Amino acid sequence: MQSFVALDVETANPNFASICAVGAARFDDGAVVDQLYQLVDPRDVFGAQHVRIHGIQATDVIGQPVFREIAPELETFVNGSVVVHHGHFDRNAITQASQRWKLPPPRWDWLDSAQTARRAWPQFAQRDYNLVNVCRTIGYEFQHHNALEDAKAAGEVVLAASRRLGVESLAALAQACDHTPVLTRPPEWQRGLWPEHDQRLRGQVVVFASDVEPARRERMIESIRLHGAEVLGKLSKRVTLLVVSDQALRTNRASARSSQHRRAEQWIRDGHQIRIVAETTLALELKGRR
């Protein structure tokens, strides 16, 4: 198996750009040969739910670099390699953090280890292909929600999937899984041209909760699709972004939230990577105001 870099990030809150930790591991001939771990000051608030998940608090990042300062080191570490990630979260976080800090998103080839797992093991074809479940199947133990540990785990998933499918290269693995590595930066950016719709939601799967007004939902769907996302009609574990009403995020009463909202919160507690965002917040993000 050729050399590749596995990467994972943690965020301070539901905003993908609020990266507070980055972990990366270089694999060569089936083994980790180099690794990188860095706490990051997101210059953003730390949500209580996210702190419970990864244990990183605002006090832990005092004096740590911001994403703009670590981006060159990360680019050097990747050095043109394919970047392995598990699910859409990490790729979207790197893209949105780059945009926030006015950096060109890195031109990396991304290979999703979740997609390789879905093809390699029949039980993960439609559901339950989160990193913990897949690693339990391959017998790999790790500390979940530590960025470096999760990065190594994603790399091990790719190695295990390649062995199971009987392939020896990343290209052959991608072909066997009907998975084309994704280029974060479209060709237009090479010429210094920003397209009207910057694909900031590329790779995301979006669902609207039932408490979002139908007229409001319909107005937003077209914009969401133009920014590269897939919109579904009902919640499933393919979903990476749940849009809820503004009121739903203002109240502490669980009974005031939709069933989809409550279910997504439970999935987050179980380790599933899904972001819950208020409709007005998402509208502002699509307009580039956040």
C-alpha positions as CSV (number, residue, x, y, z in Angstrom):
1,M,0.0,0.0,0.0
2,Q,1.4,3.4,-1.0
3,S,2.1,6.2,1.4
4,F,-0.8,8.3,2.6
5,V,-1.7,10.7,5.4
6,A,-4.7,10.1,7.7
7,L,-6.2,13.2,9.3
8,D,-8.8,14.1,11.9
9,V,-9.9,17.3,13.6
10,E,-12.0,18.3,16.6
11,T,-14.0,21.5,16.8
12,A,-15.0,23.8,19.7
13,N,-18.6,24.0,18.7
14,P,-21.0,23.1,15.8
15,N,-19.2,25.6,13.5
16,F,-17.0,23.5,11.2
17,A,-14.4,26.3,11.1
18,S,-13.9,26.2,14.9
19,I,-11.1,23.7,14.8
20,C,-9.4,23.2,18.2
21,A,-7.2,20.2,17.5
22,V,-5.6,18.6,14.5
23,G,-4.1,15.1,14.3
24,A,-2.4,13.6,11.3
25,A,-0.5,10.3,10.8
26,R,1.7,9.3,7.8
27,F,1.4,5.7,6.8
28,D,4.0,3.9,4.7
29,D,4.0,0.2,3.9
30,G,1.1,-0.4,6.3
31,A,2.7,1.3,9.3
32,V,2.7,4.8,10.9
33,V,6.0,6.4,10.2
34,D,5.3,10.0,11.3
35,Q,2.6,11.9,13.2
36,L,1.5,15.4,14.1
37,Y,-0.8,16.6,16.8
38,Q,-1.6,20.2,17.5
39,L,-4.0,22.1,19.7
40,V,-5.5,25.1,17.9
41,D,-7.0,28.3,19.3
42,P,-10.3,28.6,17.3
43,R,-10.9,32.1,18.5
44,D,-14.4,30.9,19.2
45,V,-16.6,29.7,22.0
46,F,-16.3,26.2,23.3
47,G,-19.7,24.5,23.5
48,A,-20.4,22.4,26.5
49,Q,-21.5,19.4,24.4
50,H,-18.3,19.4,22.4
51,V,-16.1,19.7,25.5
52,R,-17.9,16.7,26.9
53,I,-17.1,14.8,23.7
54,H,-13.4,15.6,23.2
55,G,-12.4,17.0,26.6
56,I,-10.6,20.1,25.2
57,Q,-11.5,23.3,27.0
58,A,-10.9,27.0,26.3
59,T,-8.1,27.1,28.9
60,D,-6.3,24.3,27.0
61,V,-5.8,26.4,23.9
62,I,-4.5,29.6,25.5
63,G,-1.3,30.4,23.7
64,Q,-1.8,27.8,21.0
65,P,-1.6,28.9,17.3
66,V,-4.7,29.7,15.3
67,F,-5.5,27.7,12.2
68,R,-3.8,30.2,9.8
69,E,-0.5,29.6,11.7
70,I,-0.5,25.8,11.5
71,A,-1.8,25.5,8.0
72,P,1.7,25.7,6.4
73,E,3.0,22.9,8.7
74,L,0.0,20.8,7.9
75,E,0.6,21.4,4.1
76,T,4.2,20.3,4.5
77,F,3.2,17.2,6.5
78,V,0.8,16.1,3.8
79,N,3.3,16.9,1.0
80,G,1.1,15.9,-1.9
81,S,-0.2,12.6,-0.3
82,V,-3.7,11.4,-0.5
83,V,-5.5,12.4,2.7
84,V,-7.6,9.8,4.4
85,H,-10.6,10.9,6.6
86,H,-13.6,9.1,8.1
87,G,-16.8,10.8,7.0
88,H,-17.4,14.3,5.6
89,F,-16.7,16.2,8.9
90,D,-12.9,16.6,8.7
91,R,-12.8,17.6,5.0
92,N,-15.5,20.2,5.5
93,A,-13.8,21.6,8.7
94,I,-10.5,22.1,6.9
95,T,-12.2,23.8,4.0
96,Q,-14.3,26.1,6.2
97,A,-11.4,26.9,8.5
98,S,-9.3,27.9,5.5
99,Q,-12.1,30.1,4.2
100,R,-12.5,31.7,7.7
101,W,-8.8,32.6,7.8
102,K,-8.7,33.7,4.2
103,L,-6.5,30.9,3.1
104,P,-6.9,29.0,-0.2
105,P,-8.3,25.5,0.8
106,P,-5.6,22.9,0.3
107,R,-5.6,21.1,-3.0
108,W,-5.6,17.6,-1.5
109,D,-7.0,14.3,-2.8
110,W,-9.3,13.1,0.0
111,L,-10.2,9.5,0.4
112,D,-13.1,8.7,2.8
113,S,-12.4,5.6,4.9
114,A,-16.1,5.4,5.8
115,Q,-16.9,4.8,2.1
116,T,-14.2,2.1,1.9
117,A,-15.7,0.4,5.0
118,R,-19.2,0.5,3.5
119,R,-18.0,-1.5,0.5
120,A,-15.6,-3.8,2.3
121,W,-18.1,-5.0,5.1
122,P,-21.7,-5.7,4.2
123,Q,-23.0,-4.8,7.6
124,F,-21.8,-1.2,7.1
125,A,-23.3,-0.8,3.6
126,Q,-26.2,1.3,4.8
127,R,-25.6,2.2,8.5
128,D,-23.4,2.0,11.6
129,Y,-20.2,2.7,9.7
130,N,-18.9,5.2,12.3
131,L,-15.3,4.9,13.3
132,V,-15.9,3.1,16.6
133,N,-18.0,0.4,15.0
134,V,-15.7,-0.2,12.1
135,C,-12.6,-0.3,14.3
136,R,-14.4,-2.8,16.6
137,T,-14.9,-5.0,13.6
138,I,-11.3,-4.9,12.5
139,G,-10.0,-5.3,16.1
140,Y,-8.3,-1.9,16.4
141,E,-8.4,-0.2,19.8
142,F,-8.1,3.5,20.1
143,Q,-9.1,6.6,22.2
144,H,-12.1,8.0,20.3
145,H,-12.3,11.8,19.9
146,N,-8.6,12.4,20.2
147,A,-7.7,13.8,16.9
148,L,-4.4,11.9,16.4
149,E,-6.0,8.6,17.7
150,D,-8.9,9.1,15.3
151,A,-6.6,9.8,12.4
152,K,-4.6,6.6,13.0
153,A,-7.9,4.7,13.3
154,A,-9.1,6.0,9.9
155,G,-5.8,4.9,8.4
156,E,-6.1,1.4,9.9
157,V,-9.6,1.2,8.4
158,V,-8.2,1.9,4.9
159,L,-5.5,-0.8,5.4
160,A,-8.0,-3.3,6.6
161,A,-10.4,-2.6,3.8
162,S,-7.6,-3.0,1.2
163,R,-6.7,-6.3,2.7
164,R,-10.3,-7.5,2.7
165,L,-10.9,-6.4,-0.9
166,G,-7.6,-7.8,-2.1
167,V,-6.2,-4.5,-3.5
168,E,-2.7,-3.1,-3.1
169,S,-3.0,0.6,-4.0
170,L,-5.2,3.5,-3.0
171,A,-6.3,4.0,-6.6
172,A,-7.4,0.3,-6.8
173,L,-9.1,0.6,-3.4
174,A,-11.0,3.7,-4.6
175,Q,-12.0,1.9,-7.8
176,A,-13.1,-1.1,-5.9
177,C,-15.3,1.1,-3.7
178,D,-16.7,3.2,-6.5
179,H,-15.2,6.1,-4.7
180,T,-13.4,8.9,-6.4
181,P,-11.1,11.0,-4.2
182,V,-12.5,14.5,-3.8
183,L,-10.5,17.6,-4.7
184,T,-11.4,20.3,-2.1
185,R,-10.4,23.2,-4.4
186,P,-12.1,23.4,-7.8
187,P,-9.9,24.2,-10.9
188,E,-11.2,27.8,-11.0
189,W,-9.3,28.6,-7.9
190,Q,-6.0,27.8,-9.6
191,R,-6.7,30.8,-11.8
192,G,-7.5,33.0,-8.8
193,L,-11.2,33.1,-9.7
194,W,-13.8,32.5,-7.0
195,P,-16.9,31.0,-8.5
196,E,-20.2,32.5,-7.5
197,H,-21.1,29.5,-5.5
198,D,-17.9,28.3,-3.7
199,Q,-19.0,24.7,-2.9
200,R,-18.6,25.3,0.8
201,L,-21.1,22.6,1.5
202,R,-19.6,20.1,-0.9
203,G,-19.9,16.6,0.5
204,Q,-22.5,17.5,3.1
205,V,-25.9,15.8,3.4
206,V,-28.6,18.1,4.7
207,V,-32.0,17.6,6.2
208,F,-34.5,20.2,7.5
209,A,-36.3,19.5,10.8
210,S,-40.1,19.6,10.8
211,D,-40.1,22.8,12.8
212,V,-38.6,24.8,10.0
213,E,-41.4,26.6,8.1
214,P,-42.0,25.0,4.6
215,A,-41.7,28.3,2.8
216,R,-38.4,29.1,4.5
217,R,-37.1,25.6,3.8
218,E,-37.9,25.8,0.1
219,R,-36.1,29.1,-0.3
220,M,-33.0,27.7,1.3
221,I,-32.9,24.3,-0.5
222,E,-31.8,25.8,-3.9
223,S,-29.0,27.8,-2.3
224,I,-27.8,24.8,-0.3
225,R,-27.7,22.6,-3.4
226,L,-25.8,25.3,-5.4
227,H,-23.2,25.3,-2.6
228,G,-22.6,21.6,-3.2
229,A,-24.8,19.8,-0.6
230,E,-27.2,16.9,-1.1
231,V,-30.7,17.6,0.5
232,L,-32.7,14.6,1.9
233,G,-36.3,14.5,3.0
234,K,-35.7,12.6,6.2
235,L,-33.1,12.1,8.9
236,S,-30.6,9.2,8.5
237,K,-27.1,8.5,9.6
238,R,-25.9,9.7,6.2
239,V,-26.9,13.2,7.2
240,T,-24.1,15.5,8.3
241,L,-26.1,18.7,8.8
242,L,-29.5,19.1,10.4
243,V,-31.2,22.5,10.0
244,V,-33.6,23.4,12.8
245,S,-35.7,26.5,13.6
246,D,-34.1,29.4,15.4
247,Q,-36.4,28.9,18.4
248,A,-35.3,25.3,18.8
249,L,-31.8,26.3,19.7
250,R,-32.9,29.1,22.0
251,T,-34.8,26.9,24.4
252,N,-33.4,24.4,26.9
253,R,-36.6,22.4,26.9
254,A,-36.1,19.1,25.1
255,S,-39.9,18.9,24.6
256,A,-39.7,22.1,22.4
257,R,-37.4,20.4,19.9
258,S,-38.5,18.2,17.0
259,S,-38.1,14.5,17.1
260,Q,-35.3,14.8,14.5
261,H,-33.5,17.3,16.6
262,R,-33.6,15.1,19.7
263,R,-32.6,12.0,17.7
264,A,-29.6,13.9,16.2
265,E,-28.5,15.1,19.7
266,Q,-28.5,11.4,20.8
267,W,-26.4,10.4,17.8
268,I,-23.9,13.1,18.6
269,R,-23.6,11.7,22.2
270,D,-23.1,8.3,20.6
271,G,-20.2,9.7,18.6
272,H,-21.9,10.2,15.2
273,Q,-20.7,13.3,13.4
274,I,-23.6,15.5,12.6
275,R,-23.9,19.3,13.0
276,I,-27.1,20.9,14.2
277,V,-27.5,24.5,13.0
278,A,-30.3,27.1,13.2
279,E,-31.8,28.2,9.9
280,T,-30.7,31.9,10.3
281,T,-27.2,30.8,11.1
282,L,-27.0,28.7,8.0
283,A,-28.4,31.4,5.8
284,L,-25.8,33.8,7.1
285,E,-23.0,31.3,6.4
286,L,-24.2,30.8,2.9
287,K,-24.0,34.5,2.4
288,G,-20.4,34.5,3.8
289,R,-21.3,36.6,6.8
290,R,-20.1,34.2,9.5
